[in-house]
């Protein structure tokens, strides 16, 4: 069959999103799918349209909801970037347009007052407007009540106390819906207010929001944030039509592709862990054959898979030179050798980073996308049930993992020179020349023992009186040896 004929045939077979919504999504949202769904040919093919999770409400999960105080907000965008459920959105509106929009959409004086309270006057967006000779913009933050699970992460990371949590009741919920509906009617942020050199601001661009939320991930999930952020920075530069995802089966699949809810607004393939690397090479080779060289293919996997089935295929991938990017969601669990395996391939771009350091994370993703060849990003991904941490602790633990040398950040870029010293950068780690980082507020050394005390999974490694057992001391020794090795390779000591 000619390729043109095949394209025509495939076009007719592509799933209709509207039909899928009417037949499947509505039934699932109404809770009667098992009773009313008849046989449907797309069930057997396991096909789901893009972004169907955006039509799902997880509002019932939250016991408490965020409350925004615009008077304290600086527009830093940390909460917008790090929310794992895409529940916090932001826009910048020209100052003179704010009143006009409120007049159009407010139904009464109470709504006029309510909507006005959502706008913050920030130095940040006043400066960029002045620099570009534009009108100063006002910053608005809105919480989507259908996506918020009430984890409290946004409150924990807000340094200015612009966010707090309140008990969810009908009145508060109605207010949130009212504010969010108003927010959606506002015009998109003008490019004049988006600083291209400030990756945090990319999420002001709607083209970067390629992960809808509405998944069954845990509250405050430490895996969802890096996926969402990777898609944001990749989508903002290359466009969603130039991105493809291969998702590994397991926890990642369970929360991000729970049928029929798909949070991705880009094409995604769910693959078994044994075939994930072969599938990636096949897709990349086909794209290259079609001269689609600028398309970005990201494989999302877990660190444990790097020592199990498929390791030979992974080795072939890393040696292939194919332009494939790998995002490893590393829980620092049973086997932490994925990074070591990848580092054996000296012509592969490799970075280890955390979302709590937003700038470092985005720099790593941007560099990985620009690198022509295999690139691996190893990201610390806290897991509430496995690690034994609170819902709002994922970013705090990620930062503590860096400070304690449990998970040092680095970027290894073969383009930087011929020697390891030139290629390896440890910038972003605290006390880069010292063994341990000392907290300036408490003067306490932040070592691996300190990190482990903050996670329930290590509780059996401490005596009843709190003293560390030999096993945890050995782990601490291993981490400082690893850090010292990195220091020597980067010539920082």
CORQUIUR-V89381 format. One record per residue. N is the residue number from 0. RES is the residue in one letter. BURIAL is b if it has 24 or more other C-alpha atoms within 12 Angstrom, else e. Layout:
n=N res=RES burial=BURIAL
n=N res=RES burial=BURIAL
This chain:
n=0 res=X burial=e
n=1 res=X burial=e
n=2 res=X burial=e
n=3 res=X burial=e
n=4 res=X burial=e
n=5 res=X burial=e
n=6 res=X burial=e
n=7 res=X burial=e
n=8 res=X burial=e
n=9 res=X burial=e
n=10 res=X burial=e
n=11 res=X burial=e
n=12 res=X burial=e
n=13 res=X burial=e
n=14 res=X burial=e
n=15 res=X burial=e
n=16 res=X burial=e
n=17 res=X burial=e
n=18 res=X burial=e
n=19 res=X burial=b
n=20 res=X burial=b
n=21 res=X burial=e
n=22 res=X burial=b
n=23 res=X burial=b
n=24 res=X burial=b
n=25 res=X burial=b
n=26 res=X burial=e
n=27 res=X burial=b
n=28 res=X burial=b
n=29 res=X burial=e
n=30 res=X burial=e
n=31 res=X burial=e
n=32 res=X burial=e
n=33 res=X burial=e
n=34 res=X burial=e
n=35 res=X burial=e
n=36 res=X burial=e
n=37 res=X burial=e
n=38 res=X burial=e
n=39 res=X burial=e
n=40 res=X burial=e
n=41 res=X burial=e
n=42 res=X burial=e
n=43 res=X burial=e
n=44 res=X burial=e
n=45 res=X burial=e
n=46 res=X burial=b
n=47 res=X burial=b
n=48 res=X burial=b
n=49 res=X burial=b
n=50 res=X burial=b
n=51 res=X burial=b
n=52 res=X burial=b
n=53 res=X burial=b
n=54 res=X burial=b
n=55 res=X burial=b
n=56 res=X burial=b
n=57 res=X burial=b
n=58 res=X burial=b
n=59 res=X burial=e
n=60 res=X burial=e
n=61 res=X burial=b
n=62 res=X burial=e
n=63 res=X burial=b
n=64 res=X burial=b
n=65 res=X burial=b
n=66 res=X burial=b
n=67 res=X burial=b
n=68 res=X burial=b
n=69 res=X burial=b
n=70 res=X burial=e
n=71 res=X burial=b
n=72 res=X burial=b
n=73 res=X burial=b
n=74 res=X burial=b
n=75 res=X burial=b
n=76 res=X burial=b
n=77 res=X burial=b
n=78 res=X burial=b
n=79 res=X burial=b
n=80 res=X burial=b
n=81 res=X burial=b
n=82 res=X burial=b
n=83 res=X burial=b
n=84 res=X burial=b
n=85 res=X burial=b
n=86 res=X burial=b
n=87 res=X burial=b
n=88 res=X burial=b
n=89 res=X burial=b
n=90 res=X burial=b
n=91 res=X burial=b
n=92 res=X burial=b
n=93 res=X burial=b
n=94 res=X burial=b
n=95 res=X burial=e
n=96 res=X burial=e
n=97 res=X burial=b
n=98 res=X burial=e
n=99 res=X burial=e
n=100 res=X burial=b
n=101 res=X burial=b
n=102 res=X burial=e
n=103 res=X burial=e
n=104 res=X burial=b
n=105 res=X burial=b
n=106 res=X burial=e
n=107 res=X burial=e
n=108 res=X burial=e
n=109 res=X burial=e
n=110 res=X burial=e
n=111 res=X burial=b
n=112 res=X burial=e
n=113 res=X burial=b
n=114 res=X burial=b
n=115 res=X burial=b
n=116 res=X burial=b
n=117 res=X burial=b
n=118 res=X burial=b
n=119 res=X burial=b
n=120 res=X burial=b
n=121 res=X burial=b
n=122 res=X burial=e
n=123 res=X burial=b
n=124 res=X burial=b
n=125 res=X burial=b
n=126 res=X burial=e
n=127 res=X burial=b
n=128 res=X burial=b
n=129 res=X burial=e
n=130 res=X burial=e
n=131 res=X burial=e
n=132 res=X burial=e
n=133 res=X burial=e
n=134 res=X burial=e
n=135 res=X burial=b
n=136 res=X burial=b
n=137 res=X burial=b
n=138 res=X burial=b
n=139 res=X burial=b
n=140 res=X burial=b
n=141 res=X burial=b
n=142 res=X burial=b
n=143 res=X burial=b
n=144 res=X burial=b
n=145 res=X burial=b
n=146 res=X burial=b
n=147 res=X burial=b
n=148 res=X burial=b
n=149 res=X burial=b
n=150 res=X burial=b
n=151 res=X burial=b
n=152 res=X burial=b
n=153 res=X burial=b
n=154 res=X burial=b
n=155 res=X burial=b
n=156 res=X burial=b
n=157 res=X burial=b
n=158 res=X burial=e
n=159 res=X burial=e
n=160 res=X burial=e
n=161 res=X burial=b
n=162 res=X burial=b
n=163 res=X burial=b
n=164 res=X burial=b
n=165 res=X burial=e
n=166 res=X burial=e
n=167 res=X burial=b
n=168 res=X burial=e
n=169 res=X burial=e
n=170 res=X burial=e
n=171 res=X burial=e
n=172 res=X burial=b
n=173 res=X burial=e
n=174 res=X burial=b
n=175 res=X burial=b
n=176 res=X burial=b
n=177 res=X burial=b
n=178 res=X burial=b
n=179 res=X burial=b
n=180 res=X burial=e
n=181 res=X burial=b
n=182 res=X burial=b
n=183 res=X burial=e
n=184 res=X burial=e
n=185 res=X burial=b
n=186 res=X burial=e
n=187 res=X burial=b
n=188 res=X burial=b
n=189 res=X burial=b
n=190 res=X burial=b
n=191 res=X burial=b
n=192 res=X burial=b
n=193 res=X burial=b
n=194 res=X burial=e
n=195 res=X burial=e
n=196 res=X burial=e
n=197 res=X burial=e
n=198 res=X burial=b
n=199 res=X burial=b
n=200 res=X burial=b
n=201 res=X burial=b
n=202 res=X burial=b
n=203 res=X burial=b
n=204 res=X burial=b
n=205 res=X burial=b
n=206 res=X burial=b
n=207 res=X burial=b
n=208 res=X burial=b
n=209 res=X burial=b
n=210 res=X burial=b
n=211 res=X burial=b
n=212 res=X burial=b
n=213 res=X burial=b
n=214 res=X burial=b
n=215 res=X burial=b
n=216 res=X burial=b
n=217 res=X burial=b
n=218 res=X burial=b
n=219 res=X burial=b
n=220 res=X burial=b
n=221 res=X burial=b
n=222 res=X burial=b
n=223 res=X burial=b
n=224 res=X burial=b
n=225 res=X burial=b
n=226 res=X burial=b
n=227 res=X burial=b
n=228 res=X burial=b
n=229 res=X burial=b
n=230 res=X burial=b
n=231 res=X burial=b
n=232 res=X burial=b
n=233 res=X burial=b
n=234 res=X burial=b
n=235 res=X burial=b
n=236 res=X burial=b
n=237 res=X burial=b
n=238 res=X burial=b
n=239 res=X burial=b
n=240 res=X burial=b
n=241 res=X burial=b
n=242 res=X burial=b
n=243 res=X burial=b
n=244 res=X burial=b
n=245 res=X burial=b
n=246 res=X burial=b
n=247 res=X burial=b
n=248 res=X burial=b
n=249 res=X burial=e
n=250 res=X burial=b
n=251 res=X burial=b
n=252 res=X burial=b
n=253 res=X burial=e
n=254 res=X burial=b
n=255 res=X burial=b
n=256 res=X burial=b
n=257 res=X burial=b
n=258 res=X burial=b
n=259 res=X burial=b
n=260 res=X burial=b
n=261 res=X burial=b
n=262 res=X burial=b
n=263 res=X burial=b
n=264 res=X burial=b
n=265 res=X burial=b
n=266 res=X burial=b
n=267 res=X burial=b
n=268 res=X burial=b
n=269 res=X burial=b
n=270 res=X burial=b
n=271 res=X burial=b
n=272 res=X burial=b
n=273 res=X burial=e
n=274 res=X burial=b
n=275 res=X burial=b
n=276 res=X burial=b
n=277 res=X burial=b
n=278 res=X burial=b
n=279 res=X burial=b
n=280 res=X burial=b
n=281 res=X burial=e
n=282 res=X burial=b
n=283 res=X burial=b
n=284 res=X burial=e
n=285 res=X burial=e
n=286 res=X burial=e
n=287 res=X burial=e
n=288 res=X burial=e
n=289 res=X burial=e
n=290 res=X burial=e
n=291 res=X burial=e
n=292 res=X burial=e
n=293 res=X burial=b
n=294 res=X burial=b
n=295 res=X burial=b
n=296 res=X burial=b
n=297 res=X burial=b
n=298 res=X burial=b
n=299 res=X burial=b
n=300 res=X burial=b
n=301 res=X burial=b
n=302 res=X burial=b
n=303 res=X burial=b
n=304 res=X burial=b
n=305 res=X burial=b
n=306 res=X burial=b
n=307 res=X burial=e
n=308 res=X burial=e
n=309 res=X burial=e
n=310 res=X burial=b
n=311 res=X burial=e
n=312 res=X burial=b
n=313 res=X burial=b
n=314 res=X burial=b
n=315 res=X burial=e
n=316 res=X burial=b
n=317 res=X burial=b
n=318 res=X burial=b
n=319 res=X burial=b
n=320 res=X burial=e
n=321 res=X burial=b
n=322 res=X burial=b
n=323 res=X burial=b
n=324 res=X burial=b
n=325 res=X burial=b
n=326 res=X burial=b
n=327 res=X burial=b
n=328 res=X burial=b
n=329 res=X burial=b
n=330 res=X burial=b
n=331 res=X burial=b
n=332 res=X burial=e
n=333 res=X burial=e
n=334 res=X burial=e
n=335 res=X burial=b
n=336 res=X burial=e
n=337 res=X burial=b
n=338 res=X burial=b
n=339 res=X burial=e
n=340 res=X burial=b
n=341 res=X burial=b
n=342 res=X burial=b
n=343 res=X burial=e
n=344 res=X burial=b
n=345 res=X burial=b
n=346 res=X burial=b
n=347 res=X burial=b
n=348 res=X burial=b
n=349 res=X burial=b
n=350 res=X burial=b
n=351 res=X burial=b
n=352 res=X burial=b
n=353 res=X burial=b
n=354 res=X burial=b
n=355 res=X burial=b
n=356 res=X burial=b
n=357 res=X burial=b
n=358 res=X burial=b
n=359 res=X burial=b
n=360 res=X burial=b
n=361 res=X burial=b
n=362 res=X burial=b
n=363 res=X burial=b
n=364 res=X burial=b
n=365 res=X burial=b
n=366 res=X burial=b
n=367 res=X burial=b
n=368 res=X burial=b
n=369 res=X burial=b
n=370 res=X burial=b
n=371 res=X burial=b
n=372 res=X burial=b
n=373 res=X burial=b
n=374 res=X burial=b
n=375 res=X burial=b
n=376 res=X burial=b
n=377 res=X burial=b
n=378 res=X burial=b
n=379 res=X burial=b
n=380 res=X burial=b
n=381 res=X burial=b
n=382 res=X burial=b
n=383 res=X burial=b
n=384 res=X burial=e
n=385 res=X burial=e
n=386 res=X burial=b
n=387 res=X burial=e
n=388 res=X burial=b
n=389 res=X burial=b
n=390 res=X burial=b
n=391 res=X burial=b
n=392 res=X burial=b
n=393 res=X burial=b
n=394 res=X burial=b
n=395 res=X burial=b
n=396 res=X burial=b
n=397 res=X burial=b
n=398 res=X burial=b
n=399 res=X burial=b
n=400 res=X burial=b
n=401 res=X burial=b
n=402 res=X burial=b
n=403 res=X burial=b
n=404 res=X burial=b
n=405 res=X burial=b
n=406 res=X burial=b
n=407 res=X burial=b
n=408 res=X burial=b
n=409 res=X burial=b
n=410 res=X burial=b
n=411 res=X burial=b
n=412 res=X burial=b
n=413 res=X burial=b
n=414 res=X burial=e
n=415 res=X burial=e
n=416 res=X burial=e
n=417 res=X burial=e
n=418 res=X burial=e
n=419 res=X burial=b
n=420 res=X burial=e
n=421 res=X burial=e
n=422 res=X burial=b
n=423 res=X burial=b
n=424 res=X burial=b
n=425 res=X burial=b
n=426 res=X burial=b
n=427 res=X burial=b
n=428 res=X burial=b
n=429 res=X burial=b
n=430 res=X burial=b
n=431 res=X burial=b
n=432 res=X burial=e
n=433 res=X burial=e
n=434 res=X burial=b
n=435 res=X burial=b
n=436 res=X burial=b
n=437 res=X burial=e
n=438 res=X burial=e
n=439 res=X burial=e
n=440 res=X burial=e
n=441 res=X burial=e
n=442 res=X burial=e
n=443 res=X burial=e
n=444 res=X burial=e
n=445 res=X burial=b
n=446 res=X burial=b
n=447 res=X burial=b
n=448 res=X burial=b
n=449 res=X burial=b
n=450 res=X burial=b
n=451 res=X burial=b
n=452 res=X burial=b
n=453 res=X burial=b
n=454 res=X burial=b
n=455 res=X burial=e
n=456 res=X burial=b
n=457 res=X burial=b
n=458 res=X burial=b
n=459 res=X burial=e
n=460 res=X burial=b
n=461 res=X burial=e
n=462 res=X burial=e
n=463 res=X burial=e
n=464 res=X burial=e
n=465 res=X burial=e
n=466 res=X burial=e
n=467 res=X burial=e
n=468 res=X burial=e
n=469 res=X burial=e
n=470 res=X burial=e
n=471 res=X burial=b
n=472 res=X burial=e
n=473 res=X burial=e
n=474 res=X burial=b
n=475 res=X burial=b
n=476 res=X burial=e
n=477 res=X burial=e
n=478 res=X burial=b
n=479 res=X burial=b
n=480 res=X burial=e
n=481 res=X burial=e
n=482 res=X burial=b
n=483 res=X burial=b
n=484 res=X burial=e
n=485 res=X burial=b
n=486 res=X burial=b
n=487 res=X burial=e
n=488 res=X burial=e
n=489 res=X burial=b
n=490 res=X burial=e
n=491 res=X burial=e
n=492 res=X burial=e
